[in-house]
């Protein structure tokens, strides 16, 4: 009887761990989807000149937008007067 209780306790603990892990992964996936949606909205709100400047910077950096790239973009005339 003691072995059965111990076994059930292990199974219950493993099930709770799996459920919590799934909940964490789901939460992270939802947060990532939200940030992708935010970026998509931001990109759609850019003017054609801003979009071309961003594309040129991304092409120069191999598709990665670094903090230095952001600083360079902010200094460009296309992005003057914008607020975050």
N, C-alpha and C positions, 0 to 999 in steps of 0.2 A: 504494500500500500504506500509506503514511504517513497519507493522508487517511482511509482506512478505520479505522485504529487510533484516530485522533483522534475520528472520529465515534462509534466504539464506546465510547470513554472518556467522551464527553459523554452518551451514552445510559445507560451504567452509572451515572454520577454522578447523573443525573436520576432513575433508578430508585431508587437508595439514598435520595435526598432524599425521594421520594414515600413510600417505606416508613417512613422515620423520622418523617415528618410524620403519617402515618396512625397510627403507634404512639403518638405524643404525643397526638393528638386522642382516640384510644381510651382512653388512660390518664386523660385529663381527664374524659371522659364517665363512666368507671367511678367516679372519685372523686366526681363530682357526684351520681351515682346513690346512692352510699354515704351521702353527707351527707343526701340526701332521705330515705333509709330511716331514718337516725338521727333526723331531725326528726319523721318520722312516728311512730316509737316513743315519742319524748318527748311528743308531743301526745296519744297514746293513754294515756299514764301520768298525765296531768293529771286532777285532780278536776273535777267539773262546775263548781264555783265558780271554779277557776283557768282553766278553758276559757272561761267567760263573761267573766272579767276580760281575758284575752288577746284575745278577739274584740272586746270594747269598745275596747280600745287600738288594735287594728288598724283598726277602723272609723273611729276618730277621726283616725288618721294616714294614711288612704287606702290601707291594706293594706301599709304599710311599717313594719317594726319597727326603729326607730332606737335607738342606744345610750341616748338619753334615755328612750325608751319602756321599755327594759329596766330602767333604774334606777327608773322610776316603778312598774313592776310589782313589782320586788323589795321596794319599800317597802309595798306593799299587804298587808293582813292575810292574804289568801289564799295568799300566797307566803312568809310568815314561817316560819323554821325549815328552809327547804330548803337543801340544799347542792348545788353544781354537779356 
